[in-house]
């Protein structure tokens, strides 16, 4: 129903039409600003790869168990769930404005009236009891209330997407810290093996020194390396302790550093499937949130513009009035009233215009935020896809380097014991081997972390479960 001239006749006709059951139709929501989706990602993906799901792709049952525990007990996630419940309740409050309100009332009063006559003063007592039902309803002629309800619904949908984002972020945090935990244990084992190797070499060099086959400088150098290796063991233990407590916090446990150790990495994830559609990105909760915030801003702007139009409300009263309290429930509804109220804003000190301008600015902010979120999402996907390829190639090379460094270390110490190379050459070969081993450990974790980043960037697994 569109607004016509606000003459008395037109308003009466509009009121009669509404009372007859006509319902105004809210304007269709405007579409979100378009961000062009590419047909496929710029970063090439191998053709012979197979897809698998998010956590299952990581093939770590212990991680799955931790995730289930965290989803049930994590305090931050529970806070996000309560925020969603709050949003639902607030939407219900706004939606209630579209419906009539009814109040049941009971009133009573006793009155004494004095009348002065020529000879005396007479007095009379009056009782008045009233039982009634009060009903009021603002008729949504222009769809203003419906717009506000639609905005509240969009905000609730945004809160639902934020809750899903909180769950995804929690799962990703658990997975990343779990693999950091595995990395810390692997580095601890490497540090312990290194310290043991240095200690064994220290014994051998001490024997050679006592026999006069080497000088004191080599002895001091190997002792330095042994002490540093033992110090590194303590550093890795400290990292493990901190990661255990962090994981326990994420799980909702007391941070007692009693978490079971993670002694190994899972197998490297399967390669990324070819032909991932860019539309998968539309599942991202942050994109859904931004789009729903924009839809809510559009509806609020529409509702605030309609504040300039007349508002029409109906009030009604039906009940019983008697001078005897016990007769209230015996009589029929003998008292009633029906009133209509028409209010046309004339002068509000610029409040309505300022509110419209504010809503327009918020709407423009929401649009800019949506576009920024979409572009950031594209960047995150492209970056993770590109990193996957380079990390895999780097891992292959580092594994080769670690294998060669191990052989070089064994050969160097053998030649040192034979007296064919100096001590520093043997020591340097061991340092190189340790660096190559730790590099493989760090890179294996980085591959897993990047795969998690890719799942987050896509908003889920490679195949849409819906």
N, C-alpha and C positions, 0 to 999 in steps of 0.2 A: 504494500500500500504506500503510495507516494504522497508527500505533503502537498496540499493545495493552499489556496488563500485561507488565512486563519480567520475567516468570518465566523460568526456565531452559527450560521446555518451549516457551514462545512464541518465545524467541530461537532455539532450535534449529530450530523450524518455519520461522521467517523466514529463517534462514541457508540451509536446504535449498531454500527457494523461490527465493532469489536465485541460488544455485548452479545451479538447474535452468534459469535463463535468464529469470526474471521481471525486468522493468525497471520501476522506480518512475517515475511520471509527475510532472514538476515542476508546481507550481501555475501556473495561468494568470496572466499578468501583469495587474496591475490597470490599468485605463485611466487616462490622464492626466486631471488635473482639467479639467473642461469650462469653456471660456470661450465664451460665447454669441457666435456669428457673426451679424452683421446680414445680411439678405437682399441689401442693396445699400448702397453708401456714402452717408452723409448728404449729402456735397457733391454737388450736381447735376453731371452730365456731359452735354455737348451730344449730341444724338441723331444728327447727321449726320457724325460723325467716323469715321475709319478707323484700324484697328490696324496696327501694324508692330512689328518685333522690336527688341530692345535696341540693339545697336550699329548695325544697318542703319537704324534710325529716324533716327540722327544723320547719316547720309549723308556720312561723312568717311573715304575710303579710307586717307588717311595715318594717321588714328587707329587704324584696324583693324590696320595694319602694326605700329604701336607696341605695341599690345596683344599681338599674337602674340609679338613680341620679349620683352616683359616676362614673359609667362607661361612662356617658356623659360628666362630668365636671371635673374629677380629673386631675390635671395638670401633675402629674408623668406619668399617663397612656397616656396622650396626647404626652408627650415627647417620650415615648416608641414607639408610633405610628409614630412619625416623624422619629425616628431612623430606623424604618422599611422602610419608604418611602425613606430615604437616601440610605439604602441598595439596594432597587430596582433600584434607579438611578445609583448607582455605578456598579451594574451588567450590566445595559444597556451600560455604558461607556466601560466596558471590552468586552462585546459582539460586540460592534461596530468595534473592531479591526479585526473581521473576515470578514468584508464587505469592498467593494471598497470605496474609497473616491473620490469625484468629486468636482472640483472648476471651477467656471466660471471667466474668466479674460479678462480685456480690457487694452491693453497697447498702448501707443502712444509716439513718440519722433520726434523731428525736429533737423536736423543736417546741419551744414554749413561746406563746404570743399573749401579751397582755392587752386588753382593751379597756379604755377608761370611759365609764358611763357617768351619767349625772349624779348618781348617788354612790357608786362603788366602782371598784376596779376588778374586772373579771379576767381570768387567765384561761388559756386553752392549751392543751398538749397535742401535738401531732407526731405520728410515726410514719416513716417512709422507708420502705425496703424495696430494693430493686435487684433483680437477677437478670443478667443479660449476656449476650454473645456479641463481641465487637469484631468486625471483619474490615480489613483494609487491603487495598490492592492497587498498585500502580500499573496502569495499562501501558504495555510496551508498544506504543503506536509506531515508533520509528525504528524499532529493533535495537535501541541503545542497550537495554539490559541484556539482550541476547548477545550482542557484541562483547560485552564484558564477560559473560559466561563463556563464550568461545575463547576469549583471551585467557581466562583461567584454565580452561581445558588444555590449551596449548602449553601453558606454563607447567601443568601437571605432566604432560607428555615429555616436556623437556626435563623435568625432575626424574621421570622414569629412565630417560636416556642417561642422565647423570649417574643414577644408581647402577646402571649397566656398565658405565665407564669405570665407576669405582670398583666393581667386581673384576673387570678386565685388568685394571691397573694393579689390583691386589694379587691376582694370579701371576701377572708378569713379575711383580716384585718378589713373590715367593720363588718363582722359577730362577730368576736372575741371582738372587742371594743363595739359593741352593747350589747353583753351579759355581758361584764364587766360593762357597764352602768346599766344594770338591776341588777347586783350584788350590785353595789354601792347604788342604790335606796333601795334595800332590806335591806342592812346593815344600811342605814340611818333610815329606818322605825324601825328596831330592836333597834338602838341606842336611838331613840326617845321614844319607848315603855319602854326601860330599864330606861331611865332618869325619865320618868313619874312614873314608879314603885318605883324607889328609892325615888323620891320626896314624894310619898304617904306614903312610909314606914318612911320617915323622919318625917312627920307630926305625925304619930302614935307614933314613939319613943319619939318625943318631948313631946307629951301628957303624956306618961308614965314617962318621966323624971320629968316633973312638978309635977306628983303625987308621986314621990319618988319610982317608981317601977323599975327603971333602973338607972344606973350611967351615969356620963358625958362621959365616954369613949365610950359607945355605940352611944351616940349622935354624937360625933366627927367622929366615923367610918362611920355612915350612911351619914353624911354631905360630907365626903370625897368621898364616892361612888357616891353620887348625882352630885358633881362637876365633877368628872371624866367622868360620863356618859354624862353630858352636853358638856364637851370638845370633847368627841367622836362624838357627833352630828356634831360639827363644822368640825372635820376631815373628816367625810363622805361627808359633803357638799362641802368641798374643792376637794375631789376626783371626785365628780359629775361634778363640774365646769370644772376641767381639762379634764375629759373624753368627755364632751360635746364639748369643743373647739377642741379636737383632732379629734373627729368624723366629725365636721364641716369642718376641713381642708381636711380630706379624701374625703368628699363629694364635695369639691370645693367651699364651702361657706366661707364667712368671719367668723372667730372664735369669735362669739359674745356670746357664751354660751346660745343661744336661742333655742337649740334643744329640741323637746318635750321629756318629761321624759319617760323612759322605766320602767313601773311599775311592770312587771312580766316576768318570764321566760316562754318560750314555753314549751310544753310537752317534756319529755325526748325522744330522738330519738328512733325509732324502733330498735330492735336488728339487728345485722349484719347478712345478709343471709349466709347460709351454702354454701360451695363449691365455694367461689370466685376464679376465675382462676387467676393465677399469671400473665398471659399475659395482664391483665388490666393495669399493671404497665407500659407497653410499651407506653401508652398514655401520660405519664408524659412529659411536655414540656422541662424540663431540660435534660431528656434522649434523646429526639429528637434533641435538640440543640447540645448536645455532639456528637451524631452520625453524624449529618450534618457537624459539625466542622471537624470531622475526615475525612469525605468524601472530604471536601474541601482541607484539608491538603494533602490527597493522590493525588488529581488532580494537586495541585500546585507543588508537588514533581515531578510528571511525566512531567509537562511542563518545569520545570527548568532543568531536565535531557536532554530534547530535545534542550536546548539552545546550546548544543555542536554540533548539526547538522547544515548543511547549511540552509540559509534562502534565498528564491527566491521571488522576487517581480517584478511586471510589472508596467510600467508607460506608459501612452499614452497621446498624445496631438492632438487635431483636431480643426481647426479653419480657419480663413480668414485673409489674410494680404493684405493691399492696401496702396497706398500713398494718397488716398482720404478717409477722415473719413466717408463721406456719402455713400461710396460704400461697407462698411463692411457688411451690412445686405443684400446687393443685390447679393453678390457672394456666390457660394457654398463653402463647406469646401475644400479649395484649399491647405491648409497646414496641414500636419499631421506627427506624429512621433510615433513610438512604440519602447520601450526599455525594456530589461529584465536585472535584476540585481541579481547576485548570490554572497552571502557573506558567507564565511566559517570562523568561529572564529579560529584563530591560537594561539594568546597569549593575555590573558586578565589580566595578573598579578595575576592569581588564583581566579579571581572574580567569574567565573562560578562554579568552584569547591566549593568555600566557600558558594555560594548561594544554591548549592545542599545540602551541609552539613547542612546548616541552615534549609532548607525545611525538611530534614529528621528528624532533632531534633524536629521541630514543629509538624511533623506527629506523632512522638513517644510521645510527650507531649499530643497530642489530644487523642491518644489511651489510655494512662494512665488516662487521665481525664474522658474518657468514662467509663472505668472500675470502677473508684472511684465513679462516679455518680450512676452507676448501683448498686454497693454494698451499698451505702448510701440509695438509694431508698428502697432496701430490708429491711435494718435496720429500716427505718422509718415506713414501713408498719407493720413489725412484732411488733415493739414497741407499735404502736397505737392499734393494735389488742389485744395485751396482756393487755394493760392498760384499754381497754374497759371492760374486764371481771372483773378485780380487782376493778375498780372504781364502777361498778354496785353493786358488793357485799359490798363494803365499804359504799355506799350510803344507802343500806338497813339497815346495822347495825347502821349507824349514825342516820337514821330516828327513829329507835327503841330507841336509846339512848336519842334523843331529847324528845320523848314522855314520857319516864320514868323520865327524868330530870324535865319536866314541872310539873308532878304530885308530884315529891319530893319537888320542890320549894313551891308549894301551901301548902303541908302538913307541911313543915318546918316553914313557917311563921305563920300558924295557931297554931302550938304547941308553937312557941315563944310567941305569944300573950297570950296563956294560961299559960305561965311560965314554961313549961315542958322541954324546951331545951334552951341553951344559945344563945345569939345574933349571935355569930360567926358561929354557925351551920346553922342558917337561912341565914346568909349572904353568906356563902360558897355554899349553895344549889342554891342560885340565880346566883352566878357566874358560877356554873357548867351548869345551864340551859341556860344561855346566850351563853356560849362557844359551847354548843351542837347545839343551833339554828344557830349561825353564821357558824359553821362547815357544817351544811346541806346546807346553802346558797352557801358557797364557793365550796362545792363538786358538787352541781348541775351545777354551772358554769363550773367547771373542766370537767364534763362529756360532756358538749356541746363543750368545747374547744378541747377536745380529738377527738370528732367525726369530727370536722373540720380538724384537723391534719390528720385524716385517709383519708378524701376525697382528701386532698392535696397530700398525699403520693401515693394514687392510681391514681392521675391525673384526677379525676372526680368521678361520682357516681358509685354505685356498678354494674350497668348494663351499658355496653358501648352503648351510644346513636347511634353510627354509625351502 
